[in-house]
Amino acid sequence: MTHRNSPEEAVRLKREYGEFLTRFGAVPAESPPKIPGAAAYDLMGFFEIIFVTDQYLAGIHEAEDIGIAEKLAFDMHQRISRGVDERRTSK
C-alpha cells in the first residue's frame, strides 16, 4: 500500500503499474466485482489485484489463487475505507 498526495495521483500510479505489468507479459483478468475500479492481472499463473481507495494505492501481489486474492483485496479495501472515514469524521 502506498499513500499518494491525491486520489488522482493514486489512480495515475495504478494505471502506470498496470501498464508495467502488461509490458512484462501480464494478461488482464476479470476484476473483483466488489471493489470499484480494481484491476486484476495474471502474470505467469500468479495474480495481481490493484485498486485505489481515496489517496491509497493498494493490492495483492503474486497470489496463486484468484478467489483468495479477491477476498484479501476486498478486506483490505474495506479496512482502508474505514480508516479514511474515521479520519474524516475525527477532523
ZALOPA-124789 format. One line per 8 residues: number of its first residue (from 0); their letters; for each residue x, y, z negated of N, C-alpha, C, CB. Coordinates in pm, whole numbers, plus 50000, padded with zeros to 5 digits. Atoms other than C-alpha are relative to their C-alpha. Glycine has a CB too. Layout:
<rs>
NUM = a = X/Y/Z/X/Y/Z/X/Y/Z/X/Y/Z ~ ...
</rs>
This chain:
<rs>
0 = mthrnspe = 50085/49883/50000/50000/50000/50000/50089/50123/50000/49904/50000/49879 ~ 49927/49875/49997/50117/50349/50075/49902/50117/49991/50087/50011/50127 ~ 50082/49879/50015/49972/50687/49975/50055/50104/50097/50001/50054/49852 ~ 49960/49899/49903/49979/50948/50251/49945/50136/49957/49950/49964/50142 ~ 50044/49864/50035/49921/51325/50240/49855/50028/50036/50089/50100/50068 ~ 50139/49978/49958/49582/51300/50413/49944/49869/50057/49991/50114/50106 ~ 50060/50118/49936/49334/51040/50536/50040/49989/50147/49849/50005/49988 ~ 49962/50001/49858/49424/51141/50892/50140/49942/50019/49994/50143/50058
8 = eavrlkre = 49865/50055/49992/49789/51062/50829/49999/49849/49975/50093/50069/49899 ~ 50011/50143/50028/49694/50723/50684/49945/49926/50123/49908/49975/49877 ~ 50057/50061/49878/49483/50648/50996/50105/49995/50110/49875/50079/50048 ~ 49894/49997/49898/49771/50752/51223/50103/49890/49973/50070/50138/50003 ~ 49902/50103/50036/50012/50525/51035/49944/49860/50025/50043/50016/49853 ~ 50064/50130/49974/49764/50235/51057/50005/49968/50149/49853/50000/49951 ~ 49997/50019/49855/49737/50283/51434/50142/49967/50047/49948/50125/50072 ~ 49861/50024/49959/50116/50301/51473/50050/49863/49955/50090/50110/49943
16 = ygefltrf = 49958/50133/50047/50168/49988/51262/49934/49892/50087/49963/49980/49850 ~ 50067/50095/49911/49909/49804/51474/50070/49991/50135/49855/50040/50021 ~ 49925/49999/49873/50096/49911/51788/50134/49929/49985/50022/50144/50049 ~ 49874/50067/50029/50422/49793/51631/49979/49848/50000/50056/50046/49864 ~ 50026/50144/50005/50270/49451/51559/49977/49943/50140/49878/49972/49911 ~ 50028/50053/49867/50140/49411/51913/50123/50000/50090/49890/50080/50065 ~ 49875/50001/49923/50478/49505/52061/50083/49875/49972/50084/50125/49969 ~ 49925/50119/50037/50620/49205/51877/49918/49873/50013/50051/50012/49858
24 = gavpaesp = 50074/50121/49965/50355/48965/52002/49873/49974/49921/50086/49886/49984 ~ 50124/50022/50075/50067/49003/51756/49881/50016/50093/49990/50098/49880 ~ 50123/49995/49922/49724/48945/51902/49889/50050/49907/49965/49858/50061 ~ 50111/49956/50084/49426/49140/51767/49907/49884/49969/49922/50115/50068 ~ 50093/50103/50045/49199/48913/51567/49870/50068/49957/50061/49915/49881 ~ 50126/49943/50045/48842/48960/51451/50021/50070/49867/49891/49890/49988 ~ 49980/49920/50121/48845/49237/51192/49900/49963/49892/49989/50149/50032 ~ 50092/50031/50110/48695/49182/50848/49877/50090/50005/50072/50016/49865
32 = pkipgaaa = 50121/49919/49984/48332/49296/50873/49967/50087/49879/49883/49911/50029 ~ 50036/49926/50121/48313/49422/50513/50090/50121/49975/50007/49908/49881 ~ 49909/49888/50020/48597/49676/50550/49993/50091/50122/50146/49950/49975 ~ 50013/49910/49885/48513/49973/50772/50137/50041/50057/49922/50125/49960 ~ 49878/49955/49935/48787/50047/51025/50120/49909/49984/50035/50131/49950 ~ 49887/50092/50018/49002/49748/50929/50042/49941/50134/49964/49887/49900 ~ 49949/50068/49882/49220/49579/51187/50072/49874/49955/50095/50093/50083 ~ 49935/50127/50031/49340/49219/51186/50082/49956/50121/49896/49892/49960
40 = ydlmgffe = 49910/50047/49895/49624/49064/51384/50048/49860/49967/50120/50097/50018 ~ 49940/50133/50012/49751/48712/51443/50140/50009/50059/49912/49889/50073 ~ 49861/49994/49958/50128/48707/51459/50063/49863/49976/50079/50112/49924 ~ 49942/50134/50006/50251/48355/51535/49941/49915/49889/50150/50009/49982 ~ 50067/50083/50100/49992/48194/51310/49990/50062/49862/50068/49872/49989 ~ 50013/49927/50126/50022/48446/51028/49913/50123/50025/50141/50041/49942 ~ 50095/49892/49981/49758/48710/50974/50039/50125/49922/49861/49956/49959 ~ 49981/49868/50060/49795/49080/50901/49864/50067/50003/50110/50085/50076
48 = iifvtdqy = 50120/49918/50004/49499/49289/50790/50041/50136/49945/49886/49934/49912 ~ 49967/49865/50045/49539/49665/50762/49874/50086/50000/50112/50063/50090 ~ 50117/49913/50011/49290/49928/50654/50040/50128/49927/49884/49929/49926 ~ 49980/49871/50067/49263/50286/50530/49884/50023/49906/50013/50116/50104 ~ 50100/49957/50097/49079/50392/50218/50047/50135/49947/49982/49894/49883 ~ 49964/49864/50036/49089/50768/50165/50140/50030/50054/49994/50021/49846 ~ 49864/49968/49956/49460/50858/50176/50095/49880/49990/50056/50114/49917 ~ 49918/50119/50019/49583/50500/50132/49993/49908/50121/49955/49925/49875
56 = lagiheae = 49990/50106/49900/49703/50258/50396/50038/49875/49922/50106/50034/50115 ~ 49974/50123/50075/49691/49905/50261/49971/49880/50088/49915/49995/49871 ~ 50032/50119/49924/49667/49549/50376/50061/49874/49945/50043/50017/50139 ~ 49951/50133/50034/49755/49185/50361/50103/49962/50105/49883/49895/49994 ~ 49886/50029/49914/50085/49066/50507/50031/49850/50002/50124/50079/49954 ~ 49959/50139/49977/50168/48721/50651/49915/49896/49928/50142/49983/49958 ~ 50090/50100/50058/49862/48532/50530/49986/49882/50095/49861/50061/49968 ~ 50016/50120/49917/49830/48174/50654/49854/49969/50029/50065/49882/49932
64 = digiaekl = 50142/50029/49986/49451/48165/50615/49924/50132/50013/49948/49916/49878 ~ 50070/49874/49976/49238/48444/50765/49887/50021/49901/49946/50004/50143 ~ 50110/49987/50096/48948/48374/50529/50048/50051/49866/49930/49867/49982 ~ 49943/49954/50128/49162/48413/50219/50052/50142/50015/50114/49906/49954 ~ 49949/49865/49975/49327/48721/50371/49886/50101/49996/50074/50007/50135 ~ 50116/49910/50000/48984/48877/50428/49949/50024/49860/49888/49944/50087 ~ 50046/49984/50138/48879/48812/50069/50095/50088/49920/49986/49862/49932 ~ 49902/49917/50071/49201/48960/49933/49996/50145/50046/50141/49944/50020
72 = afdmhqri = 50007/49864/49946/49176/49262/50163/49875/50071/49948/50001/49997/50155 ~ 50123/49939/50049/48816/49324/50059/50013/50038/49853/49880/49904/50020 ~ 49979/49971/50143/48909/49302/49690/50091/50122/49985/50062/49876/49928 ~ 49908/49887/50006/49199/49543/49746/49928/50128/50040/50121/49976/50091 ~ 50077/49884/49954/48972/49782/49938/49908/50050/49888/49919/49965/50126 ~ 50092/49964/50107/48717/49777/49654/50075/50065/49883/49924/49876/49951 ~ 49923/49945/50112/48982/49842/49387/50053/50139/50032/50117/49906/49965 ~ 49950/49868/49960/49135/50131/49579/49884/50100/50002/50069/49994/50140
80 = srgvderr = 50118/49912/49994/48789/50279/49641/49956/50042/49860/49884/49931/50073 ~ 50038/49967/50138/48704/50260/49269/50098/50099/49940/49993/49873/49914 ~ 49899/49908/50053/49033/50429/49179/49985/50140/50056/50139/49948/50030 ~ 50021/49870/49936/48971/50708/49429/49877/50067/49940/49984/49984/50154 ~ 50124/49943/50056/48614/50757/49299/50022/50047/49856/49887/49895/50005 ~ 49975/49962/50140/48732/50762/48934/50081/50129/49992/50074/49888/49926 ~ 49919/49878/49999/48994/51026/49014/49917/50122/50037/50117/49985/50096 ~ 50085/49889/49957/48739/51242/49192/49905/50046/49891/49922/49961/50123
88 = tsk = 50096/49964/50105/48490/51228/48905/50067/50054/49875/49915/49881/49964 ~ 49931/49952/50120/48753/51300/48640/50058/50141/50018/50112/49903/49963 ~ 49945/49865/49976/48858/51628/48803/49903/50107/49957/50035/50019/50148
</rs>
